[in-house]
Amino acid sequence: MEEDRISIDEFRKIKLRVGKVVSAEEVPNSSKLLKLIISFKDEQRQVVAGIKNHYKPEELVGKKLIVVFNLKPAKLMGLTSDGMILAASDGEKLSVLTVDKDVDEGSYVS
Amino acid sequence: MEEDRISIDEFRKIKLRVGKVVSAEEVPNSSKLLKLIISFKDEQRQVVAGIKNHYKPEELVGKKLIVVFNLKPAKLMGLTSDGMILAASDGEKLSVLTVDKDVDEGSYVS
C-alpha cells in the first residue's frame, strides 16, 4: 500500500554495519539466545540474538553479519544487547544476513 | 552518540525482504546503473542499482539480495526503481548483502 511507503530519509536513520563475530556462546537458561561479541574494527559490541535453534555458536565465529548499529540497547535475560543482527526467515528456515563478497568489518551498508 | 539511537519501532517501519534476481542488464548511457528484475515469490519488482562497477549482470542472476521493500519508488535515468538493494562498502570494495543459508525468496528480514 502506497501509504506505508517510506522516504529515503527515513531509511537513512537506520545505521547498518558489517560486523565480524569474535566469539559466540549460549546464554544459560535460555532456549533461544546466543551471546555474540562482534567487532566493527573501531569497536566491539555485545549482541544477544535469538538464533540458537538455527546456528551453533562455533558456526558463527568469524562470520560477517549485518548489525543495526544505532538501535537503543536492550536487555535480554539480564544481558545488554547493543545492536541487533539481521536475519531472514521463511517461517521454517532462518538465515543471518551476510555479505556476498568480502568487505572490511565495520563497513557501512546503504 | 546516544541521541542518535533509534527505537525498535523506528527500525520496524523499514520492510526488508529477500528477493531473487531474475534478470540483470546494463542501463544504456549509464556508467553505474544496472536494471534488475527481482522476484519475491508473490510479485516481481524492477530495481535500479548503482553497482555496475562491482558486479557483472550475469553474476547477479539467481542471487538472493536484500531489498528495502517499502521505499517510495524513485526514477533513475528515466527508469522506475521500486525498491533498493542493500550493499556494504568499505570505500574500495562493494558487496551486496545476501543470506548465509538458503531461505525462500520473499522472506522477511527482522
gemmi code that builds the backbone of each chain (N, CA, C; Angstrom):
import gemmi

chains = {
    "A": [
        ("MET", (0.843, -1.197, 0.000), (0.000, 0.000, 0.000), (0.874, 1.242, 0.000)),
        ("GLU", (0.588, 2.153, -0.889), (1.407, 3.356, -1.048), (1.581, 4.122, 0.256)),
        ("GLU", (0.538, 4.153, 1.071), (0.615, 4.979, 2.289), (1.635, 4.445, 3.300)),
        ("ASP", (2.038, 3.203, 3.113), (3.043, 2.644, 4.012), (4.459, 2.858, 3.495)),
        ("ARG", (4.577, 3.479, 2.335), (5.918, 3.661, 1.775), (6.704, 4.707, 2.564)),
        ("ILE", (7.979, 4.457, 2.709), (8.832, 5.361, 3.476), (9.757, 6.136, 2.535)),
        ("SER", (10.276, 7.225, 3.047), (11.215, 8.032, 2.260), (12.631, 7.514, 2.477)),
        ("ILE", (13.514, 7.912, 1.586), (14.918, 7.526, 1.736), (15.499, 8.110, 3.030)),
        ("ASP", (15.003, 9.274, 3.430), (15.486, 9.864, 4.687), (15.099, 9.021, 5.902)),
        ("GLU", (13.900, 8.456, 5.863), (13.503, 7.577, 6.974), (14.398, 6.347, 7.011)),
        ("PHE", (14.694, 5.818, 5.823), (15.595, 4.661, 5.784), (16.976, 5.012, 6.326)),
        ("ARG", (17.439, 6.192, 5.991), (18.813, 6.576, 6.374), (19.011, 6.830, 7.860)),
        ("LYS", (17.900, 6.887, 8.602), (18.035, 6.993, 10.074), (18.619, 5.718, 10.660)),
        ("ILE", (18.471, 4.627, 9.916), (18.937, 3.322, 10.394), (20.383, 3.132, 9.943)),
        ("LYS", (21.264, 2.920, 10.898), (22.673, 2.664, 10.546), (22.922, 1.159, 10.596)),
        ("LEU", (23.274, 0.600, 9.467), (23.594, -0.827, 9.385), (25.079, -0.966, 9.117)),
        ("ARG", (25.720, -1.868, 9.859), (27.156, -2.074, 9.645), (27.487, -3.566, 9.581)),
        ("VAL", (28.552, -3.857, 8.884), (29.084, -5.208, 8.804), (29.961, -5.442, 10.037)),
        ("GLY", (29.650, -6.479, 10.780), (30.457, -6.826, 11.952), (30.921, -8.261, 11.863)),
        ("LYS", (32.102, -8.514, 12.396), (32.656, -9.865, 12.364), (32.546, -10.499, 13.753)),
        ("VAL", (32.014, -11.717, 13.779), (31.795, -12.373, 15.064), (33.130, -12.834, 15.650)),
        ("VAL", (33.435, -12.321, 16.832), (34.681, -12.651, 17.532), (34.466, -13.873, 18.421)),
        ("SER", (33.315, -13.907, 19.100), (33.002, -15.064, 19.939), (31.494, -15.224, 20.018)),
        ("ALA", (31.076, -16.455, 20.280), (29.645, -16.756, 20.382), (29.473, -17.834, 21.427)),
        ("GLU", (28.480, -17.655, 22.301), (28.216, -18.692, 23.295), (26.740, -18.707, 23.649)),
        ("GLU", (26.320, -19.859, 24.152), (24.930, -19.986, 24.565), (24.680, -19.161, 25.821)),
        ("VAL", (23.484, -18.595, 25.922), (23.077, -17.893, 27.138), (22.470, -18.940, 28.078)),
        ("PRO", (23.021, -19.086, 29.273), (22.496, -20.105, 30.194), (21.008, -19.898, 30.482)),
        ("ASN", (20.303, -21.001, 30.575), (18.868, -20.996, 30.900), (17.986, -20.340, 29.838)),
        ("SER", (18.527, -20.147, 28.654), (17.707, -19.612, 27.567), (17.656, -20.634, 26.445)),
        ("SER", (16.465, -20.880, 25.929), (16.321, -21.877, 24.857), (16.651, -21.284, 23.489)),
        ("LYS", (16.720, -19.972, 23.408), (16.842, -19.330, 22.089), (18.073, -18.464, 21.897)),
        ("LEU", (18.612, -17.946, 23.005), (19.566, -16.839, 22.860), (21.030, -17.256, 22.785)),
        ("LEU", (21.736, -16.569, 21.922), (23.197, -16.657, 21.874), (23.756, -15.269, 22.198)),
        ("LYS", (24.886, -15.272, 22.892), (25.582, -14.009, 23.190), (26.781, -13.912, 22.258)),
        ("LEU", (26.804, -12.874, 21.472), (27.875, -12.685, 20.492), (28.717, -11.470, 20.854)),
        ("ILE", (30.006, -11.563, 20.614), (30.856, -10.368, 20.629), (31.210, -10.112, 19.167)),
        ("ILE", (30.900, -8.908, 18.728), (31.034, -8.566, 17.314), (31.985, -7.384, 17.167)),
        ("SER", (32.918, -7.527, 16.252), (33.904, -6.468, 16.031), (33.561, -5.634, 14.797)),
        ("PHE", (33.694, -4.319, 14.959), (33.468, -3.373, 13.861), (34.752, -2.616, 13.550)),
        ("LYS", (35.861, -3.243, 13.845), (37.174, -2.640, 13.611), (37.501, -1.597, 14.679)),
        ("ASP", (36.689, -0.537, 14.746), (36.961, 0.528, 15.717), (36.376, 0.243, 17.095)),
        ("GLU", (35.454, -0.716, 17.181), (34.892, -1.065, 18.484), (34.287, -2.450, 18.461)),
        ("GLN", (34.087, -3.011, 19.661), (33.419, -4.300, 19.776), (32.116, -4.107, 20.527)),
        ("ARG", (31.141, -4.906, 20.179), (29.834, -4.821, 20.822), (29.380, -6.211, 21.280)),
        ("GLN", (28.648, -6.242, 22.389), (27.952, -7.465, 22.786), (26.549, -7.405, 22.213)),
        ("VAL", (26.182, -8.436, 21.465), (24.856, -8.501, 20.863), (24.235, -9.848, 21.224)),
        ("VAL", (23.004, -9.812, 21.706), (22.296, -11.035, 22.070), (21.267, -11.302, 20.960)),
        ("ALA", (21.263, -12.543, 20.464), (20.424, -12.855, 19.300), (19.664, -14.163, 19.513)),
        ("GLY", (18.431, -14.185, 19.116), (17.578, -15.359, 19.313), (17.674, -16.357, 18.171)),
        ("ILE", (18.862, -16.857, 17.953), (19.086, -17.721, 16.787), (19.670, -19.087, 17.163)),
        ("LYS", (19.594, -19.423, 18.440), (20.203, -20.673, 18.913), (19.620, -21.927, 18.253)),
        ("ASN", (18.352, -21.865, 17.883), (17.744, -23.027, 17.219), (18.230, -23.204, 15.787)),
        ("HIS", (18.924, -22.217, 15.250), (19.321, -22.264, 13.839), (20.822, -22.233, 13.617)),
        ("TYR", (21.567, -21.791, 14.603), (23.028, -21.709, 14.469), (23.716, -22.226, 15.722)),
        ("LYS", (24.753, -23.008, 15.509), (25.628, -23.381, 16.618), (26.614, -22.235, 16.818)),
        ("PRO", (26.969, -21.955, 18.072), (27.889, -20.836, 18.326), (29.145, -20.891, 17.454)),
        ("GLU", (29.752, -22.078, 17.345), (31.021, -22.191, 16.629), (30.883, -21.922, 15.125)),
        ("GLU", (29.657, -22.075, 14.616), (29.375, -21.828, 13.203), (29.417, -20.320, 12.897)),
        ("LEU", (29.194, -19.533, 13.926), (29.094, -18.086, 13.728), (30.435, -17.366, 13.847)),
        ("VAL", (31.365, -17.965, 14.573), (32.628, -17.272, 14.821), (33.374, -17.035, 13.502)),
        ("GLY", (33.766, -15.807, 13.278), (34.467, -15.430, 12.047), (33.541, -14.956, 10.941)),
        ("LYS", (32.250, -15.205, 11.111), (31.289, -14.819, 10.072), (31.023, -13.317, 10.126)),
        ("LYS", (30.770, -12.750, 8.955), (30.402, -11.341, 8.893), (28.880, -11.207, 8.854)),
        ("LEU", (28.363, -10.495, 9.816), (26.922, -10.319, 9.969), (26.566, -8.859, 9.740)),
        ("ILE", (25.270, -8.611, 9.602), (24.779, -7.243, 9.430), (24.063, -6.838, 10.711)),
        ("VAL", (24.485, -5.727, 11.273), (24.002, -5.302, 12.583), (23.348, -3.921, 12.494)),
        ("VAL", (22.163, -3.807, 13.113), (21.569, -2.479, 13.295), (22.387, -1.826, 14.399)),
        ("PHE", (23.151, -0.819, 13.990), (24.228, -0.307, 14.836), (23.772, 0.811, 15.769)),
        ("ASN", (22.709, 1.484, 15.404), (22.294, 2.641, 16.227), (20.966, 2.417, 16.940)),
        ("LEU", (20.692, 1.151, 17.244), (19.485, 0.830, 17.992), (19.753, 1.094, 19.476)),
        ("LYS", (18.723, 1.534, 20.194), (18.879, 1.678, 21.642), (19.200, 0.311, 22.240)),
        ("PRO", (20.164, 0.242, 23.160), (20.483, -1.060, 23.758), (19.269, -1.666, 24.460)),
        ("ALA", (19.197, -2.987, 24.435), (18.100, -3.703, 25.093), (18.692, -4.695, 26.084)),
        ("LYS", (17.873, -5.120, 27.048), (18.309, -6.168, 27.986), (17.536, -7.445, 27.679)),
        ("LEU", (18.259, -8.536, 27.533), (17.628, -9.838, 27.335), (18.238, -10.805, 28.335)),
        ("MET", (17.410, -11.414, 29.151), (17.879, -12.348, 30.188), (18.999, -11.708, 31.016)),
        ("GLY", (18.846, -10.422, 31.282), (19.822, -9.729, 32.112), (21.080, -9.283, 31.387)),
        ("LEU", (21.158, -9.610, 30.077), (22.357, -9.231, 29.310), (22.047, -8.051, 28.411)),
        ("THR", (22.972, -7.126, 28.317), (22.784, -5.996, 27.408), (23.071, -6.432, 25.978)),
        ("SER", (22.159, -6.088, 25.088), (22.392, -6.286, 23.660), (22.518, -4.915, 23.025)),
        ("ASP", (23.716, -4.609, 22.545), (23.954, -3.288, 21.969), (24.019, -3.426, 20.452)),
        ("GLY", (22.809, -3.542, 19.868), (22.699, -3.787, 18.434), (21.865, -5.023, 18.215)),
        ("MET", (21.451, -5.206, 16.972), (20.610, -6.354, 16.623), (21.102, -6.911, 15.296)),
        ("ILE", (21.315, -8.214, 15.257), (21.734, -8.765, 13.965), (20.499, -8.989, 13.099)),
        ("LEU", (20.686, -8.861, 11.802), (19.583, -9.068, 10.871), (19.589, -10.509, 10.370)),
        ("ALA", (18.376, -11.059, 10.308), (18.198, -12.420, 9.815), (16.902, -12.491, 9.025)),
        ("ALA", (16.848, -13.396, 8.085), (15.655, -13.596, 7.251), (15.062, -14.956, 7.575)),
        ("SER", (13.745, -15.005, 7.626), (13.093, -16.269, 7.925), (11.914, -16.480, 6.997)),
        ("ASP", (11.776, -17.729, 6.538), (10.608, -18.044, 5.714), (9.568, -18.828, 6.521)),
        ("GLY", (9.726, -18.813, 7.823), (8.773, -19.489, 8.696), (9.313, -20.835, 9.154)),
        ("GLU", (10.216, -21.385, 8.368), (10.785, -22.691, 8.690), (12.284, -22.527, 8.884)),
        ("LYS", (12.952, -22.074, 7.814), (14.390, -21.853, 7.878), (14.671, -20.402, 8.284)),
        ("LEU", (15.820, -20.216, 8.926), (16.259, -18.873, 9.286), (17.707, -18.721, 8.868)),
        ("SER", (18.015, -17.567, 8.301), (19.400, -17.290, 7.909), (19.799, -15.900, 8.353)),
        ("VAL", (20.997, -15.793, 8.890), (21.523, -14.460, 9.127), (21.848, -13.820, 7.780)),
        ("LEU", (21.826, -12.492, 7.740), (22.295, -11.784, 6.555), (23.811, -11.685, 6.621)),
        ("THR", (24.416, -11.661, 5.455), (25.865, -11.536, 5.393), (26.236, -10.798, 4.105)),
        ("VAL", (27.526, -10.727, 3.835), (27.973, -10.097, 2.595), (28.313, -11.177, 1.579)),
        ("ASP", (28.109, -10.836, 0.334), (28.349, -11.741, -0.783), (29.841, -11.811, -1.117)),
        ("LYS", (30.515, -10.674, -1.030), (31.963, -10.596, -1.235), (32.569, -10.061, 0.057)),
        ("ASP", (33.838, -10.306, 0.230), (34.458, -9.879, 1.484), (34.714, -8.368, 1.484)),
        ("VAL", (34.078, -7.692, 2.420), (34.399, -6.282, 2.655), (34.863, -6.165, 4.097)),
        ("ASP", (35.581, -5.118, 4.404), (36.145, -4.956, 5.742), (35.053, -4.910, 6.816)),
        ("GLU", (35.371, -5.457, 7.980), (34.467, -5.302, 9.126), (34.344, -3.815, 9.439)),
        ("GLY", (33.166, -3.439, 9.891), (32.900, -2.032, 10.165), (32.281, -1.300, 8.984)),
        ("SER", (32.328, -1.915, 7.801), (31.752, -1.273, 6.607), (30.293, -0.903, 6.845)),
        ("TYR", (29.918, 0.219, 6.285), (28.528, 0.660, 6.376), (27.719, 0.111, 5.204)),
        ("VAL", (26.451, -0.116, 5.502), (25.514, -0.608, 4.485), (24.638, 0.548, 4.034)),
        ("SER", (24.416, 0.649, 2.735), (23.473, 1.656, 2.235), (22.782, 1.127, 0.991)),
    ],
    "B": [
        ("MET", (26.818, 8.282, 19.328), (26.196, 9.204, 20.280), (24.794, 8.721, 20.638)),
        ("GLU", (24.515, 8.663, 21.920), (23.228, 8.116, 22.374), (22.031, 8.812, 21.721)),
        ("GLU", (22.151, 10.111, 21.503), (20.983, 10.841, 20.998), (20.578, 10.424, 19.577)),
        ("ASP", (21.504, 9.734, 18.895), (21.175, 9.269, 17.555), (20.572, 7.873, 17.551)),
        ("ARG", (20.443, 7.288, 18.725), (19.915, 5.928, 18.782), (18.423, 5.896, 18.436)),
        ("ILE", (18.033, 4.861, 17.726), (16.641, 4.747, 17.308), (15.939, 3.641, 18.106)),
        ("SER", (14.626, 3.696, 18.101), (13.846, 2.667, 18.792), (13.592, 1.509, 17.840)),
        ("ILE", (13.207, 0.395, 18.430), (12.887, -0.772, 17.601), (11.683, -0.470, 16.690)),
        ("ASP", (10.773, 0.383, 17.159), (9.624, 0.746, 16.326), (10.047, 1.536, 15.094)),
        ("GLU", (11.046, 2.397, 15.265), (11.554, 3.128, 14.090), (12.178, 2.155, 13.094)),
        ("PHE", (12.918, 1.198, 13.624), (13.513, 0.207, 12.733), (12.439, -0.589, 12.004)),
        ("ARG", (11.369, -0.927, 12.694), (10.332, -1.792, 12.107), (9.497, -1.118, 11.023)),
        ("LYS", (9.669, 0.200, 10.882), (8.983, 0.874, 9.752), (9.571, 0.447, 8.412)),
        ("ILE", (10.801, -0.035, 8.466), (11.514, -0.430, 7.252), (11.230, -1.898, 6.972)),
        ("LYS", (10.675, -2.190, 5.814), (10.429, -3.587, 5.443), (11.550, -4.059, 4.523)),
        ("LEU", (12.273, -5.060, 4.993), (13.347, -5.640, 4.188), (12.925, -7.045, 3.781)),
        ("ARG", (13.125, -7.368, 2.507), (12.770, -8.718, 2.042), (13.884, -9.307, 1.197)),
        ("VAL", (13.930, -10.622, 1.202), (14.864, -11.370, 0.364), (14.233, -11.504, -1.026)),
        ("GLY", (14.959, -11.056, -2.033), (14.479, -11.184, -3.410), (15.505, -11.912, -4.256)),
        ("LYS", (15.024, -12.663, -5.233), (15.920, -13.421, -6.114), (15.997, -12.720, -7.466)),
        ("VAL", (17.207, -12.508, -7.934), (17.394, -11.777, -9.196), (16.999, -12.669, -10.373)),
        ("VAL", (16.017, -12.207, -11.123), (15.516, -12.935, -12.283), (16.297, -12.532, -13.528)),
        ("SER", (16.563, -11.248, -13.651), (17.355, -10.772, -14.784), (18.102, -9.518, -14.381)),
        ("ALA", (19.197, -9.265, -15.091), (20.024, -8.092, -14.807), (20.614, -7.611, -16.117)),
        ("GLU", (20.566, -6.317, -16.343), (21.174, -5.765, -17.552), (21.690, -4.356, -17.307)),
        ("GLU", (22.644, -3.972, -18.127), (23.194, -2.622, -18.009), (22.168, -1.593, -18.468)),
        ("VAL", (22.160, -0.452, -17.820), (21.323, 0.663, -18.245), (22.104, 1.445, -19.298)),
        ("PRO", (21.555, 1.583, -20.508), (22.285, 2.296, -21.564), (22.650, 3.722, -21.141)),
        ("ASN", (23.828, 4.146, -21.537), (24.313, 5.501, -21.259), (24.542, 5.805, -19.784)),
        ("SER", (24.573, 4.779, -18.969), (24.876, 4.998, -17.555), (26.158, 4.253, -17.207)),
        ("SER", (27.032, 4.948, -16.495), (28.301, 4.307, -16.141), (28.176, 3.437, -14.896)),
        ("LYS", (27.104, 3.589, -14.158), (26.993, 2.931, -12.851), (25.816, 1.975, -12.694)),
        ("LEU", (24.756, 2.205, -13.464), (23.492, 1.551, -13.133), (23.251, 0.222, -13.824)),
        ("LEU", (22.684, -0.697, -13.053), (22.144, -1.946, -13.585), (20.642, -1.965, -13.312)),
        ("LYS", (19.907, -2.551, -14.264), (18.463, -2.717, -14.079), (18.199, -4.175, -13.743)),
        ("LEU", (17.614, -4.402, -12.594), (17.360, -5.769, -12.129), (15.853, -6.034, -12.072)),
        ("ILE", (15.474, -7.244, -12.416), (14.113, -7.706, -12.111), (14.276, -8.707, -10.970)),
        ("ILE", (13.573, -8.438, -9.884), (13.742, -9.223, -8.663), (12.408, -9.846, -8.270)),
        ("SER", (12.457, -11.139, -7.976), (11.240, -11.858, -7.611), (11.144, -12.050, -6.104)),
        ("PHE", (9.938, -11.813, -5.592), (9.640, -12.012, -4.165), (8.578, -13.090, -3.993)),
        ("LYS", (8.512, -13.984, -4.948), (7.554, -15.084, -4.939), (6.167, -14.577, -5.336)),
        ("ASP", (5.587, -13.677, -4.524), (4.244, -13.173, -4.823), (4.255, -12.023, -5.830)),
        ("GLU", (5.392, -11.406, -6.054), (5.450, -10.332, -7.042), (6.876, -10.115, -7.526)),
        ("GLN", (6.989, -9.429, -8.667), (8.297, -9.067, -9.198), (8.418, -7.546, -9.202)),
        ("ARG", (9.636, -7.083, -9.007), (9.885, -5.640, -8.982), (11.066, -5.305, -9.886)),
        ("GLN", (10.996, -4.139, -10.498), (12.162, -3.594, -11.197), (12.920, -2.710, -10.211)),
        ("VAL", (14.195, -3.007, -10.056), (15.041, -2.236, -9.145), (16.291, -1.799, -9.900)),
        ("VAL", (16.616, -0.523, -9.803), (17.800, 0.016, -10.468), (18.861, 0.236, -9.386)),
        ("ALA", (20.055, -0.281, -9.645), (21.098, -0.244, -8.615), (22.419, 0.240, -9.192)),
        ("GLY", (23.120, 1.074, -8.435), (24.388, 1.661, -8.891), (25.576, 0.772, -8.570)),
        ("ILE", (25.574, -0.445, -9.080), (26.617, -1.411, -8.716), (27.367, -1.965, -9.934)),
        ("LYS", (27.209, -1.302, -11.062), (27.817, -1.799, -12.307), (29.338, -1.910, -12.234)),
        ("ASN", (29.965, -1.033, -11.453), (31.433, -1.098, -11.339), (31.906, -2.281, -10.493)),
        ("HIS", (30.966, -2.945, -9.826), (31.352, -4.016, -8.896), (30.772, -5.380, -9.253)),
        ("TYR", (29.723, -5.400, -10.044), (29.080, -6.667, -10.426), (28.762, -6.676, -11.920)),
        ("LYS", (29.055, -7.813, -12.519), (28.593, -8.036, -13.897), (27.139, -8.515, -13.813)),
        ("PRO", (26.323, -8.105, -14.782), (24.912, -8.515, -14.719), (24.734, -10.024, -14.530)),
        ("GLU", (25.500, -10.823, -15.283), (25.296, -12.279, -15.240), (25.671, -12.892, -13.886)),
        ("GLU", (26.516, -12.177, -13.147), (26.938, -12.621, -11.824), (25.777, -12.518, -10.814)),
        ("LEU", (24.852, -11.634, -11.105), (23.765, -11.366, -10.160), (22.556, -12.271, -10.361)),
        ("VAL", (22.402, -12.791, -11.566), (21.191, -13.572, -11.860), (21.162, -14.829, -10.983)),
        ("GLY", (20.044, -15.035, -10.313), (19.883, -16.184, -9.427), (20.274, -15.901, -7.985)),
        ("LYS", (20.962, -14.783, -7.780), (21.432, -14.447, -6.435), (20.281, -13.893, -5.581)),
        ("LYS", (20.342, -14.199, -4.297), (19.347, -13.644, -3.379), (19.903, -12.383, -2.734)),
        ("LEU", (19.183, -11.300, -2.908), (19.598, -9.989, -2.414), (18.625, -9.518, -1.346)),
        ("ILE", (19.013, -8.477, -0.648), (18.153, -7.882, 0.380), (17.667, -6.532, -0.139)),
        ("VAL", (16.350, -6.380, -0.145), (15.736, -5.209, -0.764), (14.901, -4.441, 0.264)),
        ("VAL", (15.093, -3.112, 0.270), (14.183, -2.261, 1.042), (12.887, -2.234, 0.243)),
        ("PHE", (11.864, -2.861, 0.793), (10.681, -3.214, 0.019), (9.608, -2.136, 0.049)),
        ("ASN", (9.628, -1.316, 1.064), (8.554, -0.317, 1.186), (9.055, 1.118, 1.002)),
        ("LEU", (10.111, 1.247, 0.199), (10.608, 2.579, -0.116), (9.738, 3.178, -1.228)),
        ("LYS", (9.562, 4.488, -1.170), (8.847, 5.152, -2.270), (9.623, 4.937, -3.562)),
        ("PRO", (8.961, 4.588, -4.656), (9.686, 4.366, -5.915), (10.443, 5.626, -6.342)),
        ("ALA", (11.579, 5.417, -6.987), (12.396, 6.530, -7.470), (12.607, 6.360, -8.970)),
        ("LYS", (12.957, 7.463, -9.645), (13.304, 7.394, -11.072), (14.796, 7.624, -11.215)),
        ("LEU", (15.450, 6.728, -11.940), (16.876, 6.892, -12.240), (17.068, 6.715, -13.734)),
        ("MET", (17.624, 7.697, -14.381), (17.826, 7.659, -15.840), (16.515, 7.285, -16.557)),
        ("GLY", (15.416, 7.806, -16.034), (14.131, 7.558, -16.669), (13.495, 6.222, -16.320)),
        ("LEU", (14.201, 5.407, -15.529), (13.665, 4.092, -15.160), (13.142, 4.117, -13.728)),
        ("THR", (12.002, 3.488, -13.507), (11.477, 3.386, -12.147), (12.236, 2.317, -11.382)),
        ("SER", (12.650, 2.673, -10.178), (13.243, 1.700, -9.263), (12.275, 1.533, -8.112)),
        ("ASP", (11.685, 0.353, -8.010), (10.700, 0.116, -6.954), (11.342, -0.755, -5.873)),
        ("GLY", (12.153, -0.078, -5.061), (12.925, -0.766, -4.034), (14.387, -0.434, -4.197)),
        ("MET", (15.157, -0.787, -3.195), (16.595, -0.505, -3.208), (17.324, -1.716, -2.645)),
        ("ILE", (18.327, -2.166, -3.365), (19.086, -3.291, -2.818), (20.114, -2.770, -1.821)),
        ("LEU", (20.389, -3.578, -0.820), (21.370, -3.195, 0.185), (22.745, -3.736, -0.174)),
        ("ALA", (23.743, -2.885, 0.032), (25.132, -3.263, -0.242), (26.019, -2.611, 0.800)),
        ("ALA", (27.135, -3.250, 1.070), (28.106, -2.724, 2.037), (29.363, -2.333, 1.294)),
        ("SER", (29.944, -1.221, 1.705), (31.160, -0.773, 1.055), (32.180, -0.313, 2.085)),
        ("ASP", (33.429, -0.663, 1.832), (34.495, -0.199, 2.727), (35.311, 0.912, 2.067)),
        ("GLY", (34.741, 1.479, 1.013), (35.409, 2.584, 0.335), (36.116, 2.114, -0.919)),
        ("GLU", (36.484, 0.851, -0.930), (37.205, 0.269, -2.060), (36.356, -0.846, -2.663)),
        ("LYS", (36.092, -1.858, -1.847), (35.266, -2.974, -2.301), (33.799, -2.714, -1.951)),
        ("LEU", (32.924, -3.280, -2.770), (31.490, -3.191, -2.505), (30.899, -4.581, -2.623)),
        ("SER", (30.019, -4.915, -1.694), (29.348, -6.212, -1.744), (27.873, -6.044, -1.506)),
        ("VAL", (27.072, -6.729, -2.305), (25.646, -6.783, -1.985), (25.470, -7.624, -0.727)),
        ("LEU", (24.398, -7.354, 0.005), (24.039, -8.224, 1.127), (23.281, -9.423, 0.581)),
        ("THR", (23.429, -10.540, 1.276), (22.728, -11.753, 0.869), (22.421, -12.581, 2.114)),
        ("VAL", (21.895, -13.778, 1.896), (21.633, -14.672, 3.020), (22.758, -15.690, 3.118)),
        ("ASP", (23.011, -16.109, 4.333), (24.067, -17.062, 4.633), (23.607, -18.488, 4.318)),
        ("LYS", (22.338, -18.783, 4.604), (21.730, -20.078, 4.272), (20.576, -19.797, 3.334)),
        ("ASP", (20.166, -20.815, 2.619), (19.108, -20.587, 1.655), (17.741, -20.501, 2.344)),
        ("VAL", (17.107, -19.351, 2.220), (15.709, -19.207, 2.652), (14.901, -18.814, 1.422)),
        ("ASP", (13.611, -19.046, 1.471), (12.754, -18.783, 0.314), (12.791, -17.313, -0.098)),
        ("GLU", (12.684, -17.076, -1.406), (12.540, -15.703, -1.872), (11.245, -15.137, -1.298)),
        ("GLY", (11.251, -13.850, -1.026), (10.103, -13.201, -0.409), (10.187, -13.159, 1.112)),
        ("SER", (11.106, -13.946, 1.694), (11.259, -13.950, 3.162), (11.473, -12.548, 3.698)),
        ("TYR", (10.904, -12.298, 4.857), (11.103, -11.010, 5.521), (12.329, -11.061, 6.423)),
        ("VAL", (12.950, -9.907, 6.548), (14.132, -9.755, 7.406), (13.704, -9.049, 8.681)),
        ("SER", (14.179, -9.529, 9.813), (13.910, -8.808, 11.072), (15.101, -9.004, 11.996)),
    ],
}
model = gemmi.Model(1)
for chain_id, residues in chains.items():
    chain = gemmi.Chain(chain_id)
    for i, (resn, *xyz) in enumerate(residues, 1):
        res = gemmi.Residue()
        res.name, res.seqid = resn, gemmi.SeqId(i, " ")
        for name, pos in zip(("N", "CA", "C"), xyz):
            atom = gemmi.Atom()
            atom.name, atom.element = name, gemmi.Element(name[0])
            atom.pos, atom.b_iso = gemmi.Position(*pos), 0.0
            res.add_atom(atom)
        chain.add_residue(res)
    model.add_chain(chain)
structure = gemmi.Structure()
structure.add_model(model)
structure.setup_entities()
